[in-house]
Amino acid sequence: MAESVVIWGAGAIGGTIGAHLSRVGHDVLYVDVVPEHVAAIEAGRLTIEGPIASFTTGGRAATPDRVTGKHKLIILAVKAHHTEAATRALAPHLAKDGAVVSCQNGLNELIIADIVGRERTIGAFVNFGADYLEPGRILYGVRGAVVVGELDGARTPRITALHRLLQLFEPDAVLSDNVFGYLWGKAAYGAILKSSALTNDSIAD
């Protein structure tokens, strides 16, 4: 993987991951649609707060229309319903041998792969708790699972490098040969949560 990392969608999930990478010296480009958030990051005022971590950092930042160049690693962390539009916006900036990593809820890897190609798509499962409070402020409240894997389960040099990179954020990050198992598991659990709202029974019942 290239040393430079693009975080496309620098809110709760992307901002938290990017801030931890910036803090240890990685060159991070934050891309976000909120100009005030972009300005705060550029000014060195990206603050992570809460019981898990508390620090302020910053870095290069831009709105999508200001992004230039080609990049080998783009971590996509927008809301699921923005996946297609965001992927089409980032596609011109993805290097031919680069990859998009879907740090999102849902099975967005399938949408991403349709646009940039399956060989340039990496799967990820994230389950930590974070909230975007306001421009430049993110609450990191709960540690949780971070899992990455190639879509076909292969153990490649790039997935090994990505795993090591994400361990700088979450030391217990997992490298899996079945990332879709995690993603489908979370989707199923979400469906059970919604169904449980219709009854007084517990999830176990």
C-alpha positions as CSV (number, residue, x, y, z in Angstrom):
1,M,0.0,0.0,0.0
2,A,1.1,3.6,-0.6
3,E,1.9,5.6,2.5
4,S,-0.7,8.2,1.6
5,V,-4.3,7.3,2.7
6,V,-7.5,8.9,1.4
7,I,-10.5,9.0,3.8
8,W,-13.5,9.6,1.6
9,G,-16.2,10.6,4.1
10,A,-14.5,12.0,7.2
11,G,-17.4,11.8,9.6
12,A,-17.8,9.4,12.6
13,I,-16.1,6.3,11.1
14,G,-13.8,7.8,8.6
15,G,-12.8,10.7,10.7
16,T,-12.0,8.4,13.7
17,I,-9.8,6.0,11.6
18,G,-8.1,8.9,9.8
19,A,-7.3,10.8,13.0
20,H,-5.6,7.8,14.5
21,L,-3.5,7.3,11.4
22,S,-2.6,11.1,11.3
23,R,-1.6,11.0,14.9
24,V,1.1,8.4,14.3
25,G,2.5,10.2,11.2
26,H,0.6,8.8,8.2
27,D,-0.1,11.2,5.4
28,V,-3.9,11.3,5.3
29,L,-6.1,13.2,2.8
30,Y,-9.6,13.8,4.3
31,V,-12.4,14.2,1.8
32,D,-15.8,15.4,3.0
33,V,-18.8,17.3,1.7
34,V,-19.1,19.6,4.7
35,P,-16.9,22.7,4.0
36,E,-16.7,23.7,7.7
37,H,-15.5,20.2,8.7
38,V,-12.9,20.3,5.9
39,A,-11.7,23.7,7.1
40,A,-11.4,22.5,10.7
41,I,-9.3,19.5,9.6
42,E,-7.0,21.7,7.5
43,A,-6.6,24.0,10.4
44,G,-5.5,21.1,12.7
45,R,-8.7,21.1,14.7
46,L,-9.9,17.6,14.2
47,T,-10.7,16.5,17.8
48,I,-11.4,13.0,18.9
49,E,-13.0,12.9,22.3
50,G,-14.6,10.4,24.6
51,P,-13.6,7.5,26.9
52,I,-11.5,5.7,24.3
53,A,-9.3,8.5,23.1
54,S,-8.9,12.2,23.4
55,F,-6.6,14.1,21.1
56,T,-6.6,16.8,18.4
57,T,-4.9,16.4,15.0
58,G,-5.4,17.5,11.4
59,G,-4.1,17.1,7.9
60,R,-4.8,17.8,4.2
61,A,-8.5,18.0,3.5
62,A,-10.8,18.8,0.6
63,T,-14.3,18.7,-0.6
64,P,-14.8,16.1,-3.4
65,D,-14.7,18.7,-6.2
66,R,-11.2,19.8,-5.0
67,V,-9.5,16.4,-5.0
68,T,-6.7,15.9,-7.5
69,G,-4.3,13.2,-8.5
70,K,-4.5,9.4,-8.4
71,H,-4.4,7.5,-5.1
72,K,-3.7,3.8,-4.3
73,L,-5.8,3.5,-1.1
74,I,-9.2,5.1,-0.6
75,I,-11.1,4.2,2.6
76,L,-14.8,4.9,1.8
77,A,-16.8,5.8,4.9
78,V,-19.9,7.5,3.7
79,K,-23.5,6.5,4.6
80,A,-24.6,3.4,2.6
81,H,-27.2,5.3,0.6
82,H,-24.4,7.7,-0.7
83,T,-22.2,4.8,-1.8
84,E,-22.9,4.9,-5.5
85,A,-22.5,8.7,-5.9
86,A,-19.4,8.7,-3.7
87,T,-17.8,5.9,-5.6
88,R,-18.5,7.5,-9.0
89,A,-16.9,10.8,-7.6
90,L,-13.8,9.0,-6.3
91,A,-13.3,6.7,-9.3
92,P,-11.3,9.2,-11.4
93,H,-8.9,9.5,-8.5
94,L,-8.3,5.8,-7.9
95,A,-5.0,4.5,-9.2
96,K,-5.2,1.7,-11.7
97,D,-3.5,-0.6,-9.2
98,G,-5.4,1.0,-6.2
99,A,-8.3,-0.2,-4.1
100,V,-11.4,1.2,-2.3
101,V,-12.0,-0.2,1.2
102,S,-15.7,-0.1,2.3
103,C,-15.7,0.9,6.0
104,Q,-19.5,1.2,6.0
105,N,-22.6,-0.6,7.1
106,G,-24.2,-2.9,4.5
107,L,-23.0,-4.9,1.5
108,N,-21.6,-1.9,-0.3
109,E,-18.7,-3.8,-1.7
110,L,-21.0,-5.1,-4.4
111,I,-21.9,-1.5,-5.5
112,I,-18.3,-0.4,-5.4
113,A,-17.1,-3.4,-7.4
114,D,-19.6,-2.7,-10.1
115,I,-18.2,0.8,-10.6
116,V,-14.4,0.4,-10.0
117,G,-14.0,-3.3,-10.6
118,R,-13.9,-6.2,-8.2
119,E,-10.1,-6.4,-8.3
120,R,-10.0,-2.8,-6.9
121,T,-12.5,-3.4,-4.1
122,I,-11.6,-4.6,-0.6
123,G,-14.2,-5.7,2.0
124,A,-14.3,-4.4,5.6
125,F,-16.5,-4.8,8.6
126,V,-16.5,-2.1,11.3
127,N,-18.5,-2.2,14.5
128,F,-17.0,0.5,16.8
129,G,-19.1,3.3,18.2
130,A,-18.4,6.9,17.0
131,D,-20.6,10.0,16.4
132,Y,-20.0,13.2,14.4
133,L,-20.9,16.0,16.8
134,E,-20.1,19.1,14.8
135,P,-17.4,20.3,12.3
136,G,-14.0,19.2,13.8
137,R,-15.5,17.2,16.7
138,I,-16.0,13.4,16.8
139,L,-17.0,11.3,19.8
140,Y,-15.3,7.9,19.9
141,G,-17.3,6.1,22.5
142,V,-16.9,2.4,22.1
143,R,-14.1,0.1,20.7
144,G,-15.4,-2.6,18.4
145,A,-14.5,-5.1,15.7
146,V,-12.5,-4.0,12.7
147,V,-12.2,-6.8,10.0
148,V,-10.7,-6.6,6.5
149,G,-10.5,-9.2,3.7
150,E,-10.2,-9.6,0.0
151,L,-13.6,-10.3,-1.6
152,D,-12.4,-13.8,-2.7
153,G,-10.7,-14.5,0.6
154,A,-7.2,-14.5,-0.8
155,R,-4.2,-13.6,1.4
156,T,-2.5,-10.9,-0.7
157,P,0.3,-8.5,0.0
158,R,-2.1,-5.5,-0.1
159,I,-4.6,-7.0,2.4
160,T,-1.7,-7.9,4.7
161,A,-0.5,-4.3,4.5
162,L,-4.0,-2.9,5.0
163,H,-4.4,-5.1,8.1
164,R,-1.2,-3.8,9.6
165,L,-2.3,-0.2,8.8
166,L,-5.7,-0.6,10.6
167,Q,-4.0,-2.2,13.6
168,L,-2.6,1.3,14.2
169,F,-6.2,2.3,14.9
170,E,-7.6,-1.0,16.4
171,P,-4.8,-3.3,17.6
172,D,-7.2,-6.2,17.6
173,A,-8.2,-5.7,13.9
174,V,-8.8,-9.1,12.2
175,L,-7.7,-10.3,8.7
176,S,-10.4,-12.6,7.5
177,D,-10.8,-15.0,4.5
178,N,-14.6,-14.6,4.9
179,V,-15.3,-10.9,5.2
180,F,-18.8,-11.4,3.7
181,G,-19.6,-13.7,6.6
182,Y,-19.1,-10.7,9.0
183,L,-21.1,-8.4,6.7
184,W,-24.1,-10.8,6.3
185,G,-24.0,-11.4,10.0
186,K,-24.3,-7.8,10.8
187,A,-27.1,-7.4,8.3
188,A,-29.0,-10.3,9.8
189,Y,-28.5,-8.9,13.3
190,G,-29.9,-5.6,12.2
191,A,-33.0,-7.3,10.8
192,I,-33.5,-9.1,14.1
193,L,-33.2,-5.8,16.0
194,K,-35.9,-4.3,13.8
195,S,-38.1,-7.3,14.1
196,S,-37.8,-7.3,17.9
197,A,-39.3,-3.8,18.0
198,L,-42.6,-5.4,17.0
199,T,-42.8,-7.7,20.1
200,N,-42.1,-7.7,23.8
201,D,-39.9,-10.8,23.4
202,S,-36.2,-10.6,23.8
203,I,-33.9,-11.2,20.8
204,A,-33.0,-14.6,22.1
205,D,-36.8,-15.5,22.3
